[in-house]
Amino acid sequence: METNIINVALLGATPPSSGGIASWTDRMLKSDCFRYEKLYLVDERQEEGREVFGDNSKIKISGEIKRCFRIWRDLVSCIRKNGIQVVHSNTPATTTSLMREILCSIIARFHRCAVIGHFHCTVPVVISSSLQKLMLKIYLSLCSSAIVLNERSLEYVKANSKCPVFLIPNFISKRELLRSQEGRATNAKVTNVLYVGGIVEEKGVFDILDIAKRHPDINFRLAGAGSIPATIEPTSNVHLLGTLNSSELANEYSKNDVFLFLTHFPAEGFSCALLEAMSFGMPCVVTDWAANADMIGAKSGCVVPCHDLDAAERALRRLSDQEVRRQVGHRNAEKVRQLYGEAIVVPKYSEVYRFAYGKLL
């Protein structure tokens, strides 16, 4: 029996925009695991010169208005040109993004498309004001279904909407999995600790700097956009690598000993950087935030409370044992292959597309 192709408009930022949504969108567009769906991009890239993190992260009203009108225009064009049936809308659930995606959803519903609302954050952390709560309810009322990244978001959206909700994690591409399986050496001692993400306080960078001061014998390598404020005294064992491409990141994941991820970033949902580090068999020390504990395992000894530097140090000391690091890293890599590979996760999006499309018929 022949299955009809579903045409999907994918609303998401793409590289060189930084951030989790851009990484996820890039993987989606390159995936060959869609059998009965065709994806068409409506690029929600940031206005020129603006970044997710760092000195250029502030929203300029004129630029954001121009960006929104471009997105709405491109969405209308995409729907009409390609016979779109499902619009996959992605949002970090901030006030401005909810406003933009509500209008996108209205456009989609006007053209008789199903709407999927995909939250790239921990929803109850981001939704704090009465205005945001109202906007969230309006957005979900326009959606045929919603996708979230972690359990806290699942519970919150279910409690605040009648919209069907699906928990689907982020994923690693086949190409990335093959590259990560090339093998890594487990060094005798921990000499290099890696962090990947925005160089901002909310990502736990300031906590990493404090830990670095206590361990002058370890190099702390920080990759990502942003800079350390001039008010913070630098230490010689902290190295800012800047924004790296995928090949450069793969090299860092391969050669460093521990991945340190002490985030408490409100928009964190399911970290692509942590997922990448795990795929390379890196032992990871993470905060109990967003999906981190689900990914690493709450009983691994590597999940610590936010801002608890002593707990983070205890986890690092535990990983000073070469055999412990080897076992923990192996377990992380296996978990990615079993739960977060492209061939496992992408078909779940297809199921949601079918579900949303079925509600149109």
MARMARDREN-728776 format. One record per residue (C-alpha): residue in one letter; x negated, y, z negated. Coordinates in Angstrom, 1 decimal, always signed. Example, Ala and Ser with C-alpha at 12.3 -4.5 7.8 and 13.67 -1.06 7.14 Angstrom:
<atoms>
{residu->A	x->-12.3	y->-4.5	z->-7.8}
{residu->S	x->-13.7	y->-1.1	z->-7.1}
</atoms>
This chain:
<atoms>
{residu->M	x->+0.0	y->+0.0	z->+0.0}
{residu->E	x->-1.5	y->+3.3	z->+1.1}
{residu->T	x->-1.9	y->+6.0	z->-1.6}
{residu->N	x->-1.5	y->+9.6	z->-0.6}
{residu->I	x->-4.4	y->+12.0	z->-1.2}
{residu->I	x->-3.7	y->+14.7	z->-3.9}
{residu->N	x->-5.2	y->+18.0	z->-3.1}
{residu->V	x->-6.6	y->+19.7	z->-6.2}
{residu->A	x->-7.7	y->+23.3	z->-6.7}
{residu->L	x->-10.5	y->+23.3	z->-9.2}
{residu->L	x->-10.8	y->+26.6	z->-11.1}
{residu->G	x->-14.3	y->+26.8	z->-12.6}
{residu->A	x->-17.5	y->+28.7	z->-12.6}
{residu->T	x->-20.5	y->+27.2	z->-10.8}
{residu->P	x->-24.3	y->+27.6	z->-11.1}
{residu->P	x->-26.2	y->+29.9	z->-11.2}
{residu->S	x->-23.7	y->+30.9	z->-13.9}
{residu->S	x->-24.8	y->+29.3	z->-17.2}
{residu->G	x->-22.7	y->+27.5	z->-19.7}
{residu->G	x->-20.9	y->+24.2	z->-20.1}
{residu->I	x->-18.1	y->+24.9	z->-17.7}
{residu->A	x->-20.6	y->+25.7	z->-14.9}
{residu->S	x->-22.5	y->+22.4	z->-15.5}
{residu->W	x->-19.3	y->+20.4	z->-15.7}
{residu->T	x->-17.9	y->+22.0	z->-12.5}
{residu->D	x->-21.1	y->+21.3	z->-10.6}
{residu->R	x->-20.9	y->+17.6	z->-11.6}
{residu->M	x->-17.2	y->+17.3	z->-10.7}
{residu->L	x->-17.8	y->+18.7	z->-7.2}
{residu->K	x->-20.7	y->+16.4	z->-6.6}
{residu->S	x->-18.9	y->+13.2	z->-7.8}
{residu->D	x->-18.1	y->+10.4	z->-5.4}
{residu->C	x->-15.8	y->+8.7	z->-7.9}
{residu->F	x->-12.6	y->+10.4	z->-6.6}
{residu->R	x->-10.8	y->+8.0	z->-4.3}
{residu->Y	x->-7.4	y->+9.5	z->-3.8}
{residu->E	x->-8.1	y->+13.2	z->-4.7}
{residu->K	x->-9.8	y->+16.0	z->-2.8}
{residu->L	x->-11.2	y->+18.9	z->-4.8}
{residu->Y	x->-11.3	y->+22.4	z->-3.5}
{residu->L	x->-13.3	y->+25.0	z->-5.5}
{residu->V	x->-11.9	y->+28.3	z->-6.6}
{residu->D	x->-15.1	y->+29.8	z->-8.0}
{residu->E	x->-14.7	y->+31.7	z->-11.3}
{residu->R	x->-18.3	y->+32.7	z->-11.5}
{residu->Q	x->-19.2	y->+35.6	z->-13.7}
{residu->E	x->-19.5	y->+39.1	z->-12.1}
{residu->E	x->-23.0	y->+39.8	z->-10.8}
{residu->G	x->-25.6	y->+40.3	z->-13.5}
{residu->R	x->-23.5	y->+39.0	z->-16.3}
{residu->E	x->-24.5	y->+35.9	z->-18.3}
{residu->V	x->-22.8	y->+33.7	z->-20.9}
{residu->F	x->-25.6	y->+34.3	z->-23.4}
{residu->G	x->-28.1	y->+37.0	z->-24.0}
{residu->D	x->-28.4	y->+40.7	z->-23.5}
{residu->N	x->-26.2	y->+40.7	z->-20.4}
{residu->S	x->-23.3	y->+38.7	z->-21.9}
{residu->K	x->-21.0	y->+41.6	z->-22.7}
{residu->I	x->-17.9	y->+42.0	z->-20.6}
{residu->K	x->-17.6	y->+45.1	z->-18.5}
{residu->I	x->-13.9	y->+45.8	z->-18.1}
{residu->S	x->-14.3	y->+47.1	z->-14.5}
{residu->G	x->-16.3	y->+44.0	z->-13.5}
{residu->E	x->-13.9	y->+41.6	z->-15.2}
{residu->I	x->-10.9	y->+43.2	z->-13.5}
{residu->K	x->-12.6	y->+42.8	z->-10.2}
{residu->R	x->-13.5	y->+39.2	z->-11.0}
{residu->C	x->-9.9	y->+38.3	z->-11.9}
{residu->F	x->-8.4	y->+39.8	z->-8.8}
{residu->R	x->-11.0	y->+37.9	z->-6.7}
{residu->I	x->-10.0	y->+34.6	z->-8.5}
{residu->W	x->-6.3	y->+35.2	z->-8.1}
{residu->R	x->-6.7	y->+36.1	z->-4.4}
{residu->D	x->-8.9	y->+33.0	z->-3.8}
{residu->L	x->-6.5	y->+30.8	z->-5.6}
{residu->V	x->-3.5	y->+31.9	z->-3.4}
{residu->S	x->-5.7	y->+31.4	z->-0.3}
{residu->C	x->-6.8	y->+28.0	z->-1.4}
{residu->I	x->-3.2	y->+26.8	z->-2.2}
{residu->R	x->-1.9	y->+28.0	z->+1.2}
{residu->K	x->-4.8	y->+26.8	z->+3.3}
{residu->N	x->-5.3	y->+23.3	z->+1.8}
{residu->G	x->-1.8	y->+22.3	z->+0.7}
{residu->I	x->-2.7	y->+22.2	z->-3.0}
{residu->Q	x->-0.5	y->+20.1	z->-5.2}
{residu->V	x->-2.5	y->+20.3	z->-8.5}
{residu->V	x->-4.4	y->+23.2	z->-10.0}
{residu->H	x->-7.0	y->+22.2	z->-12.5}
{residu->S	x->-7.5	y->+25.3	z->-14.7}
{residu->N	x->-10.6	y->+25.5	z->-17.0}
{residu->T	x->-10.9	y->+27.9	z->-20.0}
{residu->P	x->-13.0	y->+28.5	z->-23.1}
{residu->A	x->-9.7	y->+29.8	z->-24.7}
{residu->T	x->-11.0	y->+33.3	z->-25.3}
{residu->T	x->-8.5	y->+36.1	z->-25.0}
{residu->T	x->-9.7	y->+37.3	z->-21.6}
{residu->S	x->-9.9	y->+33.8	z->-20.2}
{residu->L	x->-6.4	y->+32.9	z->-21.4}
{residu->M	x->-5.1	y->+36.1	z->-19.8}
{residu->R	x->-6.8	y->+35.1	z->-16.5}
{residu->E	x->-5.6	y->+31.5	z->-16.6}
{residu->I	x->-2.0	y->+32.4	z->-17.5}
{residu->L	x->-1.9	y->+34.4	z->-14.3}
{residu->C	x->-3.5	y->+31.6	z->-12.4}
{residu->S	x->-0.9	y->+29.2	z->-13.7}
{residu->I	x->+1.9	y->+31.5	z->-12.8}
{residu->I	x->+0.5	y->+31.7	z->-9.2}
{residu->A	x->+0.3	y->+27.9	z->-9.1}
{residu->R	x->+3.8	y->+27.4	z->-10.5}
{residu->F	x->+5.2	y->+29.9	z->-8.0}
{residu->H	x->+3.7	y->+27.8	z->-5.2}
{residu->R	x->+5.1	y->+24.7	z->-6.8}
{residu->C	x->+1.8	y->+23.2	z->-7.9}
{residu->A	x->+1.3	y->+21.2	z->-11.1}
{residu->V	x->-1.1	y->+22.9	z->-13.6}
{residu->I	x->-3.6	y->+21.1	z->-15.8}
{residu->G	x->-5.1	y->+23.2	z->-18.6}
{residu->H	x->-8.6	y->+22.1	z->-19.6}
{residu->F	x->-10.0	y->+23.5	z->-22.8}
{residu->H	x->-13.9	y->+23.7	z->-22.9}
{residu->C	x->-14.1	y->+24.5	z->-26.6}
{residu->T	x->-12.9	y->+23.5	z->-30.0}
{residu->V	x->-9.5	y->+25.0	z->-29.7}
{residu->P	x->-8.6	y->+25.7	z->-33.4}
{residu->V	x->-12.0	y->+27.4	z->-33.9}
{residu->V	x->-11.5	y->+29.8	z->-31.0}
{residu->I	x->-7.8	y->+30.5	z->-31.5}
{residu->S	x->-7.8	y->+32.8	z->-34.5}
{residu->S	x->-5.5	y->+35.8	z->-33.9}
{residu->S	x->-1.7	y->+35.9	z->-33.5}
{residu->L	x->-2.2	y->+37.3	z->-30.0}
{residu->Q	x->-4.4	y->+34.3	z->-29.0}
{residu->K	x->-1.8	y->+31.8	z->-30.5}
{residu->L	x->+0.9	y->+33.5	z->-28.5}
{residu->M	x->-1.1	y->+33.4	z->-25.3}
{residu->L	x->-2.0	y->+29.7	z->-25.9}
{residu->K	x->+1.6	y->+28.8	z->-26.2}
{residu->I	x->+2.5	y->+30.7	z->-23.0}
{residu->Y	x->-0.4	y->+29.0	z->-21.2}
{residu->L	x->+0.6	y->+25.5	z->-22.4}
{residu->S	x->+4.2	y->+26.2	z->-21.5}
{residu->L	x->+3.0	y->+26.6	z->-17.9}
{residu->C	x->+0.9	y->+23.4	z->-17.9}
{residu->S	x->+2.1	y->+20.0	z->-16.8}
{residu->S	x->-0.6	y->+18.5	z->-19.0}
{residu->A	x->-3.7	y->+19.5	z->-21.0}
{residu->I	x->-7.2	y->+18.1	z->-21.4}
{residu->V	x->-9.4	y->+18.6	z->-24.5}
{residu->L	x->-12.9	y->+17.6	z->-25.4}
{residu->N	x->-12.7	y->+16.5	z->-29.1}
{residu->E	x->-10.3	y->+15.3	z->-31.8}
{residu->R	x->-9.8	y->+18.6	z->-33.6}
{residu->S	x->-8.6	y->+20.2	z->-30.3}
{residu->L	x->-6.4	y->+17.2	z->-29.6}
{residu->E	x->-4.6	y->+17.5	z->-33.0}
{residu->Y	x->-4.3	y->+21.2	z->-32.7}
{residu->V	x->-2.8	y->+21.3	z->-29.2}
{residu->K	x->-0.4	y->+18.5	z->-30.0}
{residu->A	x->+0.8	y->+20.3	z->-33.1}
{residu->N	x->+1.3	y->+23.6	z->-31.2}
{residu->S	x->+2.8	y->+22.4	z->-27.9}
{residu->K	x->+5.0	y->+19.8	z->-26.3}
{residu->C	x->+2.6	y->+19.6	z->-23.4}
{residu->P	x->+1.1	y->+16.1	z->-22.9}
{residu->V	x->-2.6	y->+16.2	z->-24.0}
{residu->F	x->-5.5	y->+13.9	z->-22.9}
{residu->L	x->-8.9	y->+13.7	z->-24.6}
{residu->I	x->-11.6	y->+13.3	z->-21.9}
{residu->P	x->-15.2	y->+13.9	z->-22.7}
{residu->N	x->-17.8	y->+15.5	z->-20.5}
{residu->F	x->-19.9	y->+13.2	z->-18.4}
{residu->I	x->-23.3	y->+12.5	z->-16.9}
{residu->S	x->-23.7	y->+12.0	z->-13.2}
{residu->K	x->-24.9	y->+8.8	z->-11.6}
{residu->R	x->-28.0	y->+10.6	z->-10.4}
{residu->E	x->-28.8	y->+11.9	z->-13.8}
{residu->L	x->-28.3	y->+8.5	z->-15.4}
{residu->L	x->-30.7	y->+6.9	z->-12.9}
{residu->R	x->-33.3	y->+9.5	z->-13.6}
{residu->S	x->-32.9	y->+9.2	z->-17.4}
{residu->Q	x->-33.5	y->+5.4	z->-17.1}
{residu->E	x->-37.0	y->+5.8	z->-15.9}
{residu->G	x->-38.2	y->+5.3	z->-19.5}
{residu->R	x->-39.8	y->+7.5	z->-22.1}
{residu->A	x->-42.6	y->+6.8	z->-24.5}
{residu->T	x->-42.0	y->+7.0	z->-28.3}
{residu->N	x->-45.0	y->+8.9	z->-29.6}
{residu->A	x->-46.6	y->+7.9	z->-32.9}
{residu->K	x->-45.8	y->+11.3	z->-34.5}
{residu->V	x->-43.2	y->+14.1	z->-34.0}
{residu->T	x->-45.2	y->+16.9	z->-32.4}
{residu->N	x->-42.6	y->+18.5	z->-30.1}
{residu->V	x->-38.9	y->+19.4	z->-30.9}
{residu->L	x->-36.6	y->+20.5	z->-28.2}
{residu->Y	x->-33.5	y->+22.7	z->-28.1}
{residu->V	x->-31.5	y->+23.5	z->-25.0}
{residu->G	x->-28.7	y->+26.2	z->-24.9}
{residu->G	x->-28.2	y->+29.9	z->-25.4}
{residu->I	x->-30.8	y->+31.7	z->-27.5}
{residu->V	x->-28.3	y->+33.1	z->-29.8}
{residu->E	x->-27.6	y->+32.9	z->-33.6}
{residu->E	x->-24.2	y->+31.0	z->-33.1}
{residu->K	x->-26.1	y->+28.2	z->-31.3}
{residu->G	x->-28.1	y->+27.6	z->-34.5}
{residu->V	x->-31.3	y->+29.1	z->-33.1}
{residu->F	x->-32.0	y->+31.2	z->-36.2}
{residu->D	x->-31.8	y->+28.0	z->-38.3}
{residu->I	x->-34.2	y->+26.4	z->-35.9}
{residu->L	x->-36.6	y->+29.3	z->-36.4}
{residu->D	x->-36.4	y->+28.9	z->-40.2}
{residu->I	x->-37.2	y->+25.2	z->-39.9}
{residu->A	x->-40.1	y->+26.0	z->-37.5}
{residu->K	x->-41.7	y->+28.2	z->-40.2}
{residu->R	x->-41.7	y->+25.2	z->-42.6}
{residu->H	x->-43.4	y->+23.0	z->-40.0}
{residu->P	x->-46.3	y->+24.8	z->-38.4}
{residu->D	x->-47.7	y->+21.5	z->-37.2}
{residu->I	x->-44.7	y->+20.9	z->-34.8}
{residu->N	x->-44.0	y->+22.8	z->-31.6}
{residu->F	x->-40.4	y->+23.9	z->-31.2}
{residu->R	x->-39.5	y->+24.4	z->-27.6}
{residu->L	x->-36.3	y->+26.5	z->-26.9}
{residu->A	x->-34.9	y->+26.4	z->-23.4}
{residu->G	x->-32.0	y->+28.7	z->-22.3}
{residu->A	x->-30.9	y->+32.2	z->-21.6}
{residu->G	x->-31.3	y->+34.9	z->-24.2}
{residu->S	x->-34.1	y->+36.2	z->-26.5}
{residu->I	x->-35.0	y->+36.3	z->-30.1}
{residu->P	x->-34.2	y->+39.7	z->-31.7}
{residu->A	x->-37.2	y->+41.9	z->-32.5}
{residu->T	x->-36.2	y->+42.0	z->-36.1}
{residu->I	x->-37.1	y->+38.3	z->-36.5}
{residu->E	x->-40.8	y->+37.7	z->-37.0}
{residu->P	x->-42.0	y->+35.2	z->-34.4}
{residu->T	x->-44.1	y->+32.1	z->-35.2}
{residu->S	x->-46.8	y->+30.7	z->-33.0}
{residu->N	x->-45.2	y->+27.2	z->-32.9}
{residu->V	x->-42.0	y->+28.5	z->-31.3}
{residu->H	x->-42.0	y->+28.6	z->-27.5}
{residu->L	x->-39.3	y->+30.2	z->-25.4}
{residu->L	x->-39.0	y->+28.4	z->-22.1}
{residu->G	x->-36.3	y->+30.5	z->-20.4}
{residu->T	x->-33.6	y->+29.1	z->-18.2}
{residu->L	x->-34.8	y->+25.8	z->-16.6}
{residu->N	x->-33.5	y->+24.0	z->-13.5}
{residu->S	x->-32.3	y->+20.4	z->-13.7}
{residu->S	x->-35.8	y->+18.9	z->-12.8}
{residu->E	x->-37.5	y->+21.1	z->-15.4}
{residu->L	x->-35.0	y->+20.1	z->-18.0}
{residu->A	x->-35.4	y->+16.4	z->-17.2}
{residu->N	x->-39.2	y->+16.8	z->-17.8}
{residu->E	x->-38.5	y->+18.4	z->-21.2}
{residu->Y	x->-36.1	y->+15.6	z->-22.2}
{residu->S	x->-38.6	y->+13.1	z->-21.2}
{residu->K	x->-41.7	y->+14.4	z->-23.0}
{residu->N	x->-40.3	y->+15.9	z->-26.3}
{residu->D	x->-39.8	y->+13.8	z->-29.4}
{residu->V	x->-36.6	y->+15.1	z->-31.0}
{residu->F	x->-33.6	y->+17.1	z->-29.9}
{residu->L	x->-32.5	y->+19.7	z->-32.5}
{residu->F	x->-29.0	y->+21.1	z->-32.0}
{residu->L	x->-27.7	y->+23.0	z->-35.0}
{residu->T	x->-24.9	y->+24.8	z->-33.3}
{residu->H	x->-21.9	y->+26.5	z->-34.9}
{residu->F	x->-20.9	y->+28.2	z->-31.6}
{residu->P	x->-17.1	y->+28.8	z->-31.6}
{residu->A	x->-16.7	y->+27.9	z->-27.9}
{residu->E	x->-18.6	y->+24.6	z->-28.4}
{residu->G	x->-16.5	y->+21.7	z->-27.3}
{residu->F	x->-18.6	y->+18.8	z->-26.0}
{residu->S	x->-22.2	y->+19.8	z->-25.4}
{residu->C	x->-23.6	y->+19.0	z->-21.9}
{residu->A	x->-27.1	y->+19.6	z->-23.2}
{residu->L	x->-26.7	y->+17.1	z->-26.1}
{residu->L	x->-25.2	y->+14.6	z->-23.6}
{residu->E	x->-28.2	y->+15.0	z->-21.3}
{residu->A	x->-30.7	y->+14.6	z->-24.2}
{residu->M	x->-28.9	y->+11.5	z->-25.4}
{residu->S	x->-29.0	y->+10.0	z->-21.9}
{residu->F	x->-32.8	y->+10.3	z->-21.9}
{residu->G	x->-33.0	y->+8.3	z->-25.1}
{residu->M	x->-33.9	y->+11.3	z->-27.3}
{residu->P	x->-33.2	y->+11.0	z->-31.0}
{residu->C	x->-31.0	y->+14.0	z->-31.9}
{residu->V	x->-30.3	y->+16.0	z->-35.1}
{residu->V	x->-27.0	y->+17.8	z->-34.8}
{residu->T	x->-24.5	y->+19.7	z->-36.8}
{residu->D	x->-21.1	y->+18.3	z->-37.7}
{residu->W	x->-19.5	y->+20.6	z->-35.2}
{residu->A	x->-17.2	y->+20.2	z->-32.2}
{residu->A	x->-17.8	y->+16.7	z->-30.7}
{residu->N	x->-21.3	y->+16.3	z->-32.0}
{residu->A	x->-20.5	y->+13.7	z->-34.7}
{residu->D	x->-18.3	y->+11.8	z->-32.2}
{residu->M	x->-21.2	y->+11.7	z->-29.8}
{residu->I	x->-24.0	y->+10.8	z->-32.2}
{residu->G	x->-22.1	y->+8.8	z->-34.8}
{residu->A	x->-21.3	y->+10.3	z->-38.1}
{residu->K	x->-23.1	y->+7.5	z->-40.0}
{residu->S	x->-26.4	y->+7.8	z->-38.0}
{residu->G	x->-28.1	y->+10.0	z->-40.6}
{residu->C	x->-28.7	y->+12.6	z->-37.8}
{residu->V	x->-25.5	y->+14.6	z->-38.3}
{residu->V	x->-25.8	y->+17.5	z->-40.8}
{residu->P	x->-23.6	y->+20.3	z->-42.1}
{residu->C	x->-23.9	y->+23.7	z->-40.5}
{residu->H	x->-26.6	y->+25.9	z->-42.0}
{residu->D	x->-27.8	y->+23.1	z->-44.3}
{residu->L	x->-31.6	y->+23.4	z->-43.5}
{residu->D	x->-32.5	y->+20.9	z->-46.2}
{residu->A	x->-30.2	y->+18.3	z->-44.6}
{residu->A	x->-31.7	y->+19.0	z->-41.2}
{residu->E	x->-35.2	y->+18.6	z->-42.6}
{residu->R	x->-34.3	y->+15.3	z->-44.2}
{residu->A	x->-33.0	y->+14.1	z->-40.9}
{residu->L	x->-36.2	y->+15.2	z->-39.2}
{residu->R	x->-38.3	y->+13.4	z->-41.9}
{residu->R	x->-36.3	y->+10.2	z->-41.2}
{residu->L	x->-37.1	y->+10.5	z->-37.5}
{residu->S	x->-40.8	y->+10.9	z->-38.3}
{residu->D	x->-40.8	y->+7.1	z->-38.4}
{residu->Q	x->-41.7	y->+5.9	z->-34.9}
{residu->E	x->-39.5	y->+2.8	z->-35.0}
{residu->V	x->-36.5	y->+4.7	z->-36.3}
{residu->R	x->-36.9	y->+7.2	z->-33.5}
{residu->R	x->-37.1	y->+4.4	z->-30.9}
{residu->Q	x->-34.0	y->+2.7	z->-32.3}
{residu->V	x->-31.9	y->+5.9	z->-32.6}
{residu->G	x->-33.0	y->+7.1	z->-29.1}
{residu->H	x->-32.1	y->+3.7	z->-27.6}
{residu->R	x->-28.7	y->+3.7	z->-29.3}
{residu->N	x->-28.0	y->+7.3	z->-27.9}
{residu->A	x->-28.9	y->+6.2	z->-24.4}
{residu->E	x->-26.7	y->+3.1	z->-24.5}
{residu->K	x->-23.8	y->+5.1	z->-25.8}
{residu->V	x->-24.0	y->+7.5	z->-22.9}
{residu->R	x->-24.1	y->+4.6	z->-20.4}
{residu->Q	x->-21.1	y->+2.9	z->-22.0}
{residu->L	x->-18.8	y->+5.9	z->-22.7}
{residu->Y	x->-20.0	y->+9.0	z->-20.8}
{residu->G	x->-21.1	y->+7.9	z->-17.4}
{residu->E	x->-19.6	y->+9.4	z->-14.3}
{residu->A	x->-18.0	y->+6.1	z->-13.1}
{residu->I	x->-16.3	y->+5.8	z->-16.5}
{residu->V	x->-15.1	y->+9.3	z->-17.1}
{residu->V	x->-14.1	y->+10.7	z->-13.7}
{residu->P	x->-11.3	y->+8.1	z->-13.1}
{residu->K	x->-9.7	y->+9.5	z->-16.2}
{residu->Y	x->-9.3	y->+12.9	z->-14.4}
{residu->S	x->-7.7	y->+11.0	z->-11.5}
{residu->E	x->-5.1	y->+9.5	z->-13.9}
{residu->V	x->-4.3	y->+13.0	z->-15.2}
{residu->Y	x->-3.9	y->+14.3	z->-11.7}
{residu->R	x->-1.5	y->+11.5	z->-10.9}
{residu->F	x->+0.4	y->+12.1	z->-14.0}
{residu->A	x->+0.7	y->+15.9	z->-13.3}
{residu->Y	x->+1.6	y->+15.3	z->-9.7}
{residu->G	x->+4.2	y->+12.7	z->-10.7}
{residu->K	x->+6.0	y->+15.4	z->-12.8}
{residu->L	x->+6.5	y->+17.4	z->-9.6}
{residu->L	x->+8.3	y->+14.7	z->-7.8}
</atoms>
